[in-house]
Amino acid sequence: MRAPVSSKQPISRSLLLALSSLLLAACTTTGTGSISPAQTDSVWVQPTPQFRRKLLEQAERVPYIQRTEEMVEVIRFFVQARESAYDLLLGMAATSNSKVVGTALAALGETRDERLAPYVAALELRAEGGRQLQYERARCLVKLGDWAELPVLVSGLRDDELWYRALCAKALRDATHLSQGFDPDGDEEEREVAAQAWEAWLVARETDLY
């Protein structure tokens, strides 16, 4: 996930619309009190209206969270909610608030549910987050078993910021069990040698695949 932001960010109009549409859907229930997948046109198991409200409450908190440990707790809540949170998380990832998008991508990746990969890959990132959100989506996809954006993580090894170099390096190591000797806090020349080794590995992998 992205580094915590120091100033409060208001909830964007697009996030409010996404949350409102989900809350509206909660009004349509079956006789058992749960949302009918057929009525919501969702491929995911739907939460009960009561639990949906809890999901929405957590989503509404995200733009205002300042403490890292609090953000970790929110992400853990979404992960533990499993399928019942997927529609909401995918909606959050499509908003224009970079903090909300980064949080949603982090939670989606931590589910390790490979079924989510094509939905995340199809997301159009509209938030202003630049390369950081591209890294986050790549990390999310790799955790979901889709390695198509490994080159994005390799490019992140050359990022000017230590935080992002470290996140990209960890994602690559976790996925491949390789490090190529890359130390995110190491000497620039040594980092470049390792980055080139990663690029060579990518070329070799493509050759093996095709």
TIMAR-457047 format. One record per residue: y, z, x of N, C-alpha, C in turn; residue number from 1. Coordinates in Angstrom, 2 decimals, decimal comma. Layout:
<sites>
Y | Z | X | Y | Z | X | Y | Z | X | NUM $
...
</sites>
This chain:
<sites>
-1,19 | 0,00 | 0,82 | 0,00 | 0,00 | 0,00 | 1,24 | 0,00 | 0,86 | 1 $
2,41 | -0,37 | 0,27 | 3,62 | -0,45 | 1,05 | 4,15 | 0,93 | 1,37 | 2 $
5,00 | 1,01 | 2,42 | 5,61 | 2,27 | 2,80 | 6,46 | 2,79 | 1,65 | 3 $
6,54 | 4,10 | 1,44 | 7,31 | 4,66 | 0,35 | 8,77 | 4,24 | 0,44 | 4 $
9,42 | 4,00 | -0,69 | 10,82 | 3,62 | -0,73 | 11,65 | 4,87 | -0,95 | 5 $
12,79 | 4,97 | -0,25 | 13,55 | 6,21 | -0,28 | 14,42 | 6,35 | -1,52 | 6 $
14,85 | 5,25 | -2,14 | 15,71 | 5,34 | -3,31 | 14,94 | 4,99 | -4,57 | 7 $
15,37 | 5,56 | -5,70 | 14,67 | 5,31 | -6,94 | 14,91 | 3,88 | -7,41 | 8 $
13,87 | 3,25 | -7,94 | 14,00 | 1,92 | -8,48 | 13,75 | 1,97 | -9,98 | 9 $
14,68 | 1,43 | -10,79 | 14,47 | 1,45 | -12,24 | 13,30 | 0,55 | -12,61 | 10 $
12,70 | 0,83 | -13,76 | 11,61 | -0,01 | -14,23 | 12,18 | -1,37 | -14,60 | 11 $
11,60 | -2,42 | -14,08 | 12,09 | -3,76 | -14,34 | 11,81 | -4,17 | -15,78 | 12 $
12,58 | -5,14 | -16,28 | 12,39 | -5,63 | -17,64 | 10,99 | -6,19 | -17,81 | 13 $
10,49 | -6,90 | -16,78 | 9,16 | -7,50 | -16,90 | 8,07 | -6,44 | -16,98 | 14 $
8,25 | -5,32 | -16,25 | 7,26 | -4,24 | -16,33 | 7,29 | -3,61 | -17,72 | 15 $
8,50 | -3,42 | -18,26 | 8,60 | -2,84 | -19,58 | 7,94 | -3,74 | -20,62 | 16 $
8,11 | -5,04 | -20,47 | 7,49 | -5,97 | -21,40 | 5,97 | -5,89 | -21,31 | 17 $
5,45 | -5,80 | -20,06 | 4,00 | -5,72 | -19,88 | 3,45 | -4,45 | -20,50 | 18 $
4,15 | -3,34 | -20,27 | 3,70 | -2,07 | -20,82 | 3,81 | -2,07 | -22,35 | 19 $
4,89 | -2,66 | -22,87 | 5,08 | -2,69 | -24,31 | 3,99 | -3,50 | -25,00 | 20 $
3,62 | -4,62 | -24,39 | 2,60 | -5,46 | -25,01 | 1,26 | -4,74 | -25,05 | 21 $
0,96 | -3,97 | -23,99 | -0,29 | -3,22 | -23,97 | -0,27 | -2,08 | -24,98 | 22 $
0,89 | -1,45 | -25,12 | 1,01 | -0,36 | -26,10 | 0,88 | -0,91 | -27,51 | 23 $
1,44 | -2,10 | -27,73 | 1,35 | -2,75 | -29,03 | -0,11 | -3,06 | -29,36 | 24 $
-0,85 | -3,51 | -28,34 | -2,26 | -3,83 | -28,55 | -3,06 | -2,60 | -28,94 | 25 $
-2,58 | -1,43 | -28,52 | -3,30 | -0,20 | -28,83 | -3,28 | 0,12 | -30,32 | 26 $
-2,38 | -0,51 | -31,05 | -2,31 | -0,25 | -32,49 | -3,44 | -0,94 | -33,25 | 27 $
-4,10 | -1,92 | -32,63 | -5,19 | -2,63 | -33,27 | -6,50 | -2,01 | -32,80 | 28 $
-7,16 | -1,27 | -33,68 | -8,36 | -0,56 | -33,29 | -9,52 | -0,93 | -34,18 | 29 $
-10,70 | -0,60 | -33,70 | -11,91 | -0,77 | -34,50 | -12,17 | 0,53 | -35,24 | 30 $
-13,23 | 0,54 | -35,97 | -13,55 | 1,75 | -36,73 | -13,91 | 2,91 | -35,83 | 31 $
-14,29 | 2,64 | -34,60 | -14,68 | 3,72 | -33,69 | -13,49 | 4,28 | -32,93 | 32 $
-12,28 | 3,69 | -33,11 | -11,11 | 4,21 | -32,43 | -10,88 | 3,58 | -31,07 | 33 $
-11,64 | 2,54 | -30,71 | -11,43 | 1,88 | -29,42 | -10,93 | 0,46 | -29,65 | 34 $
-10,32 | -0,09 | -28,63 | -9,79 | -1,45 | -28,73 | -10,95 | -2,43 | -28,70 | 35 $
-10,92 | -3,39 | -29,57 | -11,97 | -4,41 | -29,61 | -11,66 | -5,51 | -28,61 | 36 $
-12,56 | -5,81 | -27,65 | -12,31 | -6,88 | -26,69 | -12,02 | -8,20 | -27,37 | 37 $
-12,66 | -8,46 | -28,51 | -12,43 | -9,72 | -29,21 | -11,01 | -9,81 | -29,73 | 38 $
-10,45 | -8,68 | -30,12 | -9,10 | -8,67 | -30,67 | -8,05 | -8,77 | -29,58 | 39 $
-8,31 | -8,28 | -28,40 | -7,34 | -8,32 | -27,32 | -7,55 | -9,52 | -26,41 | 40 $
-8,62 | -10,28 | -26,65 | -8,93 | -11,44 | -25,80 | -9,06 | -11,04 | -24,34 | 41 $
-9,52 | -9,85 | -24,06 | -9,69 | -9,38 | -22,69 | -11,16 | -9,47 | -22,28 | 42 $
-11,39 | -9,76 | -21,02 | -12,77 | -9,80 | -20,51 | -13,22 | -8,42 | -20,06 | 43 $
-12,30 | -7,46 | -20,07 | -12,63 | -6,12 | -19,57 | -12,86 | -5,14 | -20,71 | 44 $
-13,66 | -4,13 | -20,45 | -13,86 | -3,04 | -21,40 | -12,51 | -2,36 | -21,62 | 45 $
-12,16 | -2,15 | -22,88 | -10,85 | -1,60 | -23,22 | -10,89 | -0,08 | -23,40 | 46 $
-9,79 | 0,59 | -23,06 | -9,72 | 2,05 | -23,25 | -9,45 | 2,41 | -24,69 | 47 $
-9,71 | 3,63 | -25,05 | -9,30 | 4,12 | -26,37 | -7,78 | 4,19 | -26,38 | 48 $
-7,16 | 4,20 | -27,54 | -5,70 | 4,32 | -27,60 | -5,17 | 5,55 | -26,86 | 49 $
-5,88 | 6,67 | -26,97 | -5,45 | 7,89 | -26,30 | -5,44 | 7,71 | -24,78 | 50 $
-6,52 | 7,13 | -24,24 | -6,57 | 6,95 | -22,79 | -5,60 | 5,85 | -22,35 | 51 $
-5,37 | 4,85 | -23,19 | -4,39 | 3,81 | -22,86 | -3,00 | 4,42 | -22,65 | 52 $
-2,66 | 5,38 | -23,50 | -1,37 | 6,05 | -23,35 | -1,28 | 6,76 | -22,01 | 53 $
-2,39 | 7,36 | -21,57 | -2,39 | 8,03 | -20,26 | -2,18 | 7,01 | -19,14 | 54 $
-2,82 | 5,84 | -19,28 | -2,65 | 4,79 | -18,28 | -1,19 | 4,35 | -18,21 | 55 $
-0,58 | 4,17 | -19,38 | 0,81 | 3,74 | -19,43 | 1,74 | 4,78 | -18,84 | 56 $
1,45 | 6,04 | -19,09 | 2,27 | 7,12 | -18,53 | 2,25 | 7,09 | -17,01 | 57 $
1,08 | 6,84 | -16,43 | 0,97 | 6,76 | -14,98 | 1,72 | 5,54 | -14,45 | 58 $
1,60 | 4,41 | -15,15 | 2,29 | 3,19 | -14,72 | 3,81 | 3,38 | -14,74 | 59 $
4,31 | 4,07 | -15,75 | 5,75 | 4,28 | -15,88 | 6,30 | 5,18 | -14,78 | 60 $
5,44 | 6,01 | -14,19 | 5,87 | 6,91 | -13,12 | 6,08 | 6,19 | -11,80 | 61 $
5,34 | 5,11 | -11,58 | 5,26 | 4,49 | -10,27 | 6,62 | 4,17 | -9,63 | 62 $
7,58 | 3,56 | -10,33 | 8,85 | 3,21 | -9,66 | 9,62 | 4,41 | -9,12 | 63 $
9,33 | 5,59 | -9,64 | 10,11 | 6,77 | -9,27 | 9,40 | 7,69 | -8,26 | 64 $
8,19 | 7,38 | -7,90 | 7,44 | 8,22 | -6,98 | 8,00 | 8,12 | -5,58 | 65 $
8,22 | 9,26 | -4,93 | 8,77 | 9,29 | -3,58 | 7,75 | 9,80 | -2,55 | 66 $
6,89 | 10,70 | -2,96 | 5,95 | 11,31 | -2,03 | 4,66 | 10,50 | -1,93 | 67 $
4,21 | 10,26 | -0,70 | 3,01 | 9,46 | -0,47 | 1,80 | 10,06 | -1,15 | 68 $
1,66 | 11,39 | -1,07 | 0,47 | 12,03 | -1,67 | 0,45 | 11,85 | -3,19 | 69 $
1,63 | 11,82 | -3,80 | 1,69 | 11,61 | -5,25 | 1,26 | 10,18 | -5,60 | 70 $
1,69 | 9,21 | -4,76 | 1,29 | 7,83 | -4,98 | -0,21 | 7,66 | -4,82 | 71 $
-0,77 | 8,35 | -3,84 | -2,22 | 8,28 | -3,62 | -2,96 | 8,80 | -4,85 | 72 $
-2,45 | 9,87 | -5,47 | -3,08 | 10,43 | -6,66 | -3,03 | 9,45 | -7,82 | 73 $
-1,91 | 8,74 | -7,97 | -1,79 | 7,76 | -9,06 | -2,78 | 6,62 | -8,84 | 74 $
-2,85 | 6,14 | -7,60 | -3,79 | 5,05 | -7,29 | -5,22 | 5,51 | -7,55 | 75 $
-5,55 | 6,75 | -7,17 | -6,90 | 7,27 | -7,41 | -7,18 | 7,33 | -8,91 | 76 $
-6,18 | 7,71 | -9,69 | -6,36 | 7,77 | -11,15 | -6,72 | 6,38 | -11,70 | 77 $
-6,01 | 5,35 | -11,26 | -6,29 | 3,99 | -11,73 | -7,68 | 3,52 | -11,29 | 78 $
-8,03 | 3,85 | -10,06 | -9,34 | 3,44 | -9,55 | -10,46 | 4,09 | -10,35 | 79 $
-10,31 | 5,36 | -10,63 | -11,33 | 6,09 | -11,39 | -11,40 | 5,62 | -12,83 | 80 $
-10,32 | 5,04 | -13,34 | -10,31 | 4,52 | -14,71 | -11,13 | 3,25 | -14,83 | 81 $
-11,40 | 2,60 | -13,69 | -12,21 | 1,38 | -13,65 | -11,71 | 0,31 | -14,62 | 82 $
-12,61 | -0,31 | -15,38 | -12,25 | -1,48 | -16,19 | -11,13 | -1,21 | -17,18 | 83 $
-11,04 | 0,00 | -17,66 | -10,02 | 0,29 | -18,66 | -8,61 | 0,14 | -18,12 | 84 $
-8,47 | 0,12 | -16,78 | -7,14 | -0,03 | -16,17 | -6,88 | -1,45 | -15,67 | 85 $
-7,88 | -2,31 | -15,69 | -7,74 | -3,62 | -15,04 | -6,63 | -4,48 | -15,67 | 86 $
-6,59 | -4,55 | -16,99 | -5,56 | -5,36 | -17,64 | -4,16 | -4,86 | -17,27 | 87 $
-3,99 | -3,56 | -17,29 | -2,70 | -2,98 | -16,96 | -2,34 | -3,25 | -15,50 | 88 $
-3,27 | -3,05 | -14,59 | -3,00 | -3,26 | -13,17 | -2,66 | -4,72 | -12,86 | 89 $
-3,38 | -5,65 | -13,48 | -3,08 | -7,06 | -13,26 | -1,69 | -7,41 | -13,82 | 90 $
-1,33 | -6,77 | -14,93 | 0,00 | -6,97 | -15,47 | 1,07 | -6,40 | -14,56 | 91 $
0,82 | -5,23 | -13,99 | 1,77 | -4,62 | -13,05 | 1,95 | -5,49 | -11,81 | 92 $
0,85 | -6,09 | -11,36 | 0,91 | -6,91 | -10,15 | 1,71 | -8,19 | -10,35 | 93 $
1,96 | -8,55 | -11,60 | 2,71 | -9,77 | -11,91 | 4,18 | -9,49 | -12,23 | 94 $
4,62 | -8,24 | -12,06 | 6,01 | -7,90 | -12,36 | 6,91 | -8,22 | -11,17 | 95 $
8,20 | -7,94 | -11,31 | 9,16 | -8,24 | -10,26 | 9,55 | -7,03 | -9,43 | 96 $
8,91 | -5,90 | -9,67 | 9,19 | -4,67 | -8,92 | 8,17 | -4,56 | -7,78 | 97 $
8,63 | -4,69 | -6,55 | 7,72 | -4,73 | -5,41 | 6,91 | -3,45 | -5,24 | 98 $
7,50 | -2,31 | -5,58 | 6,78 | -1,05 | -5,47 | 5,63 | -0,99 | -6,47 | 99 $
5,90 | -1,47 | -7,68 | 4,87 | -1,51 | -8,72 | 3,77 | -2,49 | -8,33 | 100 $
4,16 | -3,65 | -7,82 | 3,19 | -4,67 | -7,41 | 2,29 | -4,15 | -6,29 | 101 $
2,90 | -3,55 | -5,27 | 2,12 | -3,02 | -4,15 | 1,14 | -1,95 | -4,58 | 102 $
1,58 | -1,08 | -5,50 | 0,70 | -0,02 | -6,01 | -0,47 | -0,61 | -6,78 | 103 $
-0,18 | -1,60 | -7,63 | -1,24 | -2,23 | -8,42 | -2,26 | -2,92 | -7,53 | 104 $
-1,78 | -3,65 | -6,53 | -2,69 | -4,35 | -5,62 | -3,55 | -3,36 | -4,83 | 105 $
-2,93 | -2,25 | -4,41 | -3,69 | -1,23 | -3,68 | -4,80 | -0,66 | -4,56 | 106 $
-4,48 | -0,38 | -5,83 | -5,49 | 0,17 | -6,75 | -6,58 | -0,85 | -7,05 | 107 $
-6,21 | -2,10 | -7,29 | -7,20 | -3,13 | -7,57 | -8,15 | -3,30 | -6,39 | 108 $
-7,62 | -3,28 | -5,18 | -8,47 | -3,42 | -4,00 | -9,44 | -2,27 | -3,84 | 109 $
-8,96 | -1,07 | -4,12 | -9,80 | 0,12 | -3,95 | -10,95 | 0,19 | -4,96 | 110 $
-10,87 | -0,58 | -6,04 | -11,98 | -0,59 | -6,98 | -13,22 | -1,23 | -6,37 | 111 $
-13,02 | -2,13 | -5,40 | -14,10 | -2,89 | -4,75 | -14,91 | -3,70 | -5,77 | 112 $
-14,31 | -4,01 | -6,90 | -14,99 | -4,77 | -7,95 | -14,76 | -6,26 | -7,70 | 113 $
-15,80 | -6,95 | -7,23 | -15,67 | -8,35 | -6,85 | -15,27 | -9,26 | -8,01 | 114 $
-15,49 | -8,83 | -9,23 | -15,12 | -9,65 | -10,38 | -13,61 | -9,84 | -10,49 | 115 $
-12,85 | -8,95 | -9,86 | -11,40 | -9,03 | -9,92 | -10,82 | -10,09 | -8,98 | 116 $
-11,58 | -10,50 | -7,99 | -11,06 | -11,39 | -6,94 | -10,37 | -12,64 | -7,48 | 117 $
-10,99 | -13,41 | -8,39 | -10,31 | -14,63 | -8,85 | -9,02 | -14,35 | -9,61 | 118 $
-8,94 | -13,20 | -10,27 | -7,72 | -12,86 | -11,01 | -6,59 | -12,50 | -10,05 | 119 $
-6,93 | -11,77 | -8,98 | -5,92 | -11,41 | -7,98 | -5,48 | -12,66 | -7,21 | 120 $
-6,44 | -13,53 | -6,89 | -6,12 | -14,76 | -6,16 | -5,18 | -15,66 | -6,96 | 121 $
-5,30 | -15,60 | -8,29 | -4,49 | -16,46 | -9,15 | -3,11 | -15,88 | -9,45 | 122 $
-2,87 | -14,65 | -9,03 | -1,59 | -14,00 | -9,30 | -0,44 | -14,73 | -8,60 | 123 $
0,65 | -14,88 | -9,32 | 1,88 | -15,40 | -8,72 | 2,77 | -14,20 | -8,43 | 124 $
2,96 | -13,91 | -7,15 | 3,77 | -12,75 | -6,77 | 5,24 | -13,08 | -6,98 | 125 $
5,85 | -12,40 | -7,95 | 7,25 | -12,68 | -8,29 | 8,21 | -11,65 | -7,71 | 126 $
7,68 | -10,56 | -7,20 | 8,54 | -9,51 | -6,66 | 9,08 | -9,91 | -5,29 | 127 $
10,24 | -9,38 | -4,98 | 10,83 | -9,61 | -3,66 | 10,23 | -8,62 | -2,67 | 128 $
9,19 | -9,06 | -2,00 | 8,53 | -8,19 | -1,04 | 8,17 | -8,94 | 0,21 | 129 $
8,38 | -10,27 | 0,16 | 8,13 | -11,10 | 1,34 | 6,72 | -10,97 | 1,87 | 130 $
6,65 | -10,97 | 3,18 | 5,35 | -10,96 | 3,85 | 4,56 | -9,69 | 3,57 | 131 $
5,26 | -8,57 | 3,28 | 4,55 | -7,32 | 3,05 | 3,63 | -7,42 | 1,83 | 132 $
4,11 | -8,02 | 0,76 | 3,27 | -8,17 | -0,42 | 2,17 | -9,19 | -0,20 | 133 $
2,45 | -10,19 | 0,62 | 1,40 | -11,15 | 0,97 | 0,27 | -10,44 | 1,73 | 134 $
0,65 | -9,55 | 2,64 | -0,36 | -8,76 | 3,35 | -1,15 | -7,91 | 2,36 | 135 $
-0,43 | -7,29 | 1,41 | -1,10 | -6,40 | 0,47 | -2,09 | -7,16 | -0,40 | 136 $
-1,70 | -8,34 | -0,84 | -2,64 | -9,12 | -1,64 | -3,83 | -9,56 | -0,80 | 137 $
-3,59 | -9,94 | 0,45 | -4,69 | -10,34 | 1,33 | -5,64 | -9,17 | 1,54 | 138 $
-5,09 | -7,97 | 1,77 | -5,92 | -6,79 | 1,95 | -6,73 | -6,51 | 0,68 | 139 $
-6,08 | -6,66 | -0,46 | -6,76 | -6,44 | -1,74 | -7,93 | -7,42 | -1,89 | 140 $
-7,68 | -8,69 | -1,63 | -8,73 | -9,71 | -1,79 | -9,90 | -9,47 | -0,84 | 141 $
-9,59 | -9,09 | 0,39 | -10,66 | -8,83 | 1,36 | -11,53 | -7,68 | 0,88 | 142 $
-10,90 | -6,63 | 0,34 | -11,66 | -5,50 | -0,19 | -12,53 | -5,91 | -1,38 | 143 $
-12,08 | -6,95 | -2,09 | -12,83 | -7,43 | -3,24 | -13,87 | -8,48 | -2,86 | 144 $
-14,00 | -8,73 | -1,55 | -15,03 | -9,65 | -1,07 | -14,59 | -11,08 | -0,89 | 145 $
-13,29 | -11,37 | -1,09 | -12,76 | -12,72 | -0,92 | -12,03 | -12,79 | 0,42 | 146 $
-12,58 | -13,56 | 1,36 | -12,01 | -13,64 | 2,70 | -11,07 | -14,83 | 2,89 | 147 $
-10,71 | -15,49 | 1,81 | -9,90 | -16,71 | 1,93 | -8,56 | -16,47 | 2,61 | 148 $
-8,02 | -15,26 | 2,47 | -6,71 | -14,98 | 3,04 | -6,79 | -14,15 | 4,31 | 149 $
-7,92 | -14,19 | 4,98 | -8,02 | -13,53 | 6,29 | -6,93 | -14,03 | 7,25 | 150 $
-6,60 | -15,34 | 7,25 | -5,53 | -15,80 | 8,15 | -4,20 | -15,08 | 7,92 | 151 $
-3,94 | -14,65 | 6,69 | -2,70 | -13,92 | 6,41 | -2,72 | -12,58 | 7,15 | 152 $
-3,87 | -11,92 | 7,15 | -3,99 | -10,65 | 7,87 | -3,88 | -10,85 | 9,37 | 153 $
-4,44 | -11,93 | 9,87 | -4,34 | -12,23 | 11,30 | -2,88 | -12,48 | 11,67 | 154 $
-2,15 | -13,19 | 10,82 | -0,73 | -13,43 | 11,10 | 0,04 | -12,11 | 11,11 | 155 $
-0,43 | -11,13 | 10,31 | 0,23 | -9,84 | 10,26 | 0,10 | -9,05 | 11,55 | 156 $
-0,82 | -9,43 | 12,41 | -0,96 | -8,75 | 13,70 | 0,26 | -8,98 | 14,59 | 157 $
1,06 | -10,01 | 14,24 | 2,26 | -10,32 | 15,01 | 3,53 | -9,82 | 14,31 | 158 $
3,36 | -9,05 | 13,26 | 4,53 | -8,54 | 12,55 | 5,36 | -7,64 | 13,46 | 159 $
6,66 | -7,64 | 13,25 | 7,55 | -6,82 | 14,07 | 7,38 | -5,33 | 13,81 | 160 $
6,88 | -4,99 | 12,63 | 6,76 | -3,58 | 12,25 | 5,35 | -3,06 | 12,51 | 161 $
5,30 | -1,92 | 13,21 | 4,03 | -1,29 | 13,55 | 3,21 | -0,98 | 12,31 | 162 $
3,87 | -0,51 | 11,23 | 3,17 | -0,14 | 10,00 | 2,32 | -1,28 | 9,48 | 163 $
2,90 | -2,47 | 9,44 | 2,19 | -3,62 | 8,89 | 1,14 | -4,17 | 9,84 | 164 $
1,42 | -4,12 | 11,13 | 0,40 | -4,52 | 12,12 | -0,83 | -3,64 | 11,98 | 165 $
-0,59 | -2,34 | 11,81 | -1,71 | -1,38 | 11,70 | -2,51 | -1,62 | 10,43 | 166 $
-1,83 | -1,87 | 9,31 | -2,53 | -2,10 | 8,04 | -3,38 | -3,37 | 8,11 | 167 $
-2,81 | -4,43 | 8,68 | -3,56 | -5,69 | 8,79 | -4,76 | -5,54 | 9,72 | 168 $
-4,56 | -4,85 | 10,84 | -5,64 | -4,64 | 11,80 | -6,77 | -3,83 | 11,17 | 169 $
-6,42 | -2,80 | 10,41 | -7,45 | -1,97 | 9,77 | -8,22 | -2,78 | 8,73 | 170 $
-7,51 | -3,61 | 7,95 | -8,18 | -4,41 | 6,93 | -9,15 | -5,39 | 7,58 | 171 $
-8,76 | -5,99 | 8,69 | -9,64 | -6,92 | 9,41 | -10,86 | -6,18 | 9,97 | 172 $
-10,62 | -5,03 | 10,54 | -11,72 | -4,25 | 11,14 | -12,70 | -3,76 | 10,07 | 173 $
-12,16 | -3,28 | 8,95 | -13,03 | -2,79 | 7,86 | -13,89 | -3,91 | 7,29 | 174 $
-13,32 | -5,12 | 7,21 | -14,05 | -6,24 | 6,60 | -15,07 | -6,85 | 7,54 | 175 $
-14,71 | -6,98 | 8,80 | -15,56 | -7,72 | 9,75 | -16,30 | -6,83 | 10,74 | 176 $
-15,88 | -5,57 | 10,85 | -16,42 | -4,63 | 11,84 | -16,12 | -5,11 | 13,27 | 177 $
-15,03 | -5,87 | 13,39 | -14,57 | -6,35 | 14,69 | -13,13 | -5,89 | 14,90 | 178 $
-12,73 | -5,79 | 16,18 | -11,34 | -5,43 | 16,48 | -10,68 | -6,42 | 17,42 | 179 $
-11,48 | -7,17 | 18,16 | -10,98 | -8,11 | 19,17 | -10,06 | -7,41 | 20,18 | 180 $
-10,19 | -6,09 | 20,28 | -9,38 | -5,33 | 21,24 | -7,94 | -5,14 | 20,82 | 181 $
-7,64 | -5,37 | 19,53 | -6,25 | -5,28 | 19,09 | -5,83 | -3,83 | 18,88 | 182 $
-4,71 | -3,45 | 19,51 | -4,11 | -2,13 | 19,32 | -2,72 | -2,36 | 18,74 | 183 $
-2,49 | -1,99 | 17,47 | -1,19 | -2,25 | 16,84 | -0,01 | -1,63 | 17,57 | 184 $
-0,27 | -0,58 | 18,33 | 0,81 | 0,09 | 19,06 | 0,76 | -0,23 | 20,56 | 185 $
-0,03 | -1,24 | 20,91 | -0,19 | -1,59 | 22,32 | 0,90 | -2,49 | 22,86 | 186 $
0,74 | -2,85 | 24,11 | 1,69 | -3,75 | 24,77 | 1,73 | -5,10 | 24,04 | 187 $
2,92 | -5,68 | 23,97 | 3,09 | -6,93 | 23,22 | 2,21 | -8,05 | 23,76 | 188 $
2,11 | -8,16 | 25,07 | 1,28 | -9,22 | 25,65 | -0,19 | -9,00 | 25,33 | 189 $
-0,63 | -7,76 | 25,37 | -2,02 | -7,46 | 25,05 | -2,29 | -7,71 | 23,57 | 190 $
-1,32 | -7,40 | 22,73 | -1,48 | -7,67 | 21,29 | -1,60 | -9,17 | 21,05 | 191 $
-0,83 | -9,96 | 21,80 | -0,87 | -11,40 | 21,62 | -2,22 | -11,97 | 22,04 | 192 $
-2,78 | -11,46 | 23,10 | -4,10 | -11,91 | 23,55 | -5,14 | -11,62 | 22,46 | 193 $
-5,07 | -10,42 | 21,88 | -6,01 | -10,04 | 20,83 | -5,80 | -10,89 | 19,57 | 194 $
-4,54 | -11,17 | 19,24 | -4,24 | -12,00 | 18,07 | -4,82 | -13,40 | 18,26 | 195 $
-4,70 | -13,92 | 19,46 | -5,27 | -15,24 | 19,75 | -6,80 | -15,20 | 19,65 | 196 $
-7,38 | -14,08 | 20,05 | -8,84 | -13,93 | 19,93 | -9,24 | -13,95 | 18,45 | 197 $
-8,44 | -13,32 | 17,61 | -8,71 | -13,34 | 16,17 | -8,60 | -14,77 | 15,62 | 198 $
-7,61 | -15,52 | 16,09 | -7,44 | -16,89 | 15,64 | -8,63 | -17,75 | 16,06 | 199 $
-9,11 | -17,52 | 17,28 | -10,28 | -18,25 | 17,76 | -11,51 | -17,88 | 16,91 | 200 $
-11,60 | -16,63 | 16,54 | -12,72 | -16,18 | 15,69 | -12,68 | -16,88 | 14,34 | 201 $
-11,47 | -17,01 | 13,77 | -11,32 | -17,70 | 12,49 | -11,78 | -19,14 | 12,59 | 202 $
-11,40 | -19,83 | 13,67 | -11,80 | -21,23 | 13,86 | -13,33 | -21,32 | 13,99 | 203 $
-13,91 | -20,43 | 14,76 | -15,37 | -20,42 | 14,94 | -16,08 | -20,16 | 13,62 | 204 $
-15,51 | -19,25 | 12,82 | -16,12 | -18,94 | 11,53 | -16,07 | -20,15 | 10,60 | 205 $
-14,96 | -20,84 | 10,57 | -14,84 | -22,04 | 9,73 | -15,84 | -23,10 | 10,16 | 206 $
-16,04 | -23,22 | 11,46 | -17,00 | -24,19 | 11,99 | -18,42 | -23,85 | 11,53 | 207 $
-18,73 | -22,55 | 11,56 | -20,07 | -22,11 | 11,13 | -20,28 | -22,37 | 9,65 | 208 $
-19,20 | -22,23 | 8,86 | -19,31 | -22,38 | 7,41 | -19,47 | -23,86 | 7,01 | 209 $
-18,78 | -24,73 | 7,76 | -18,78 | -26,12 | 7,34 | -19,48 | -27,06 | 8,32 | 210 $
</sites>
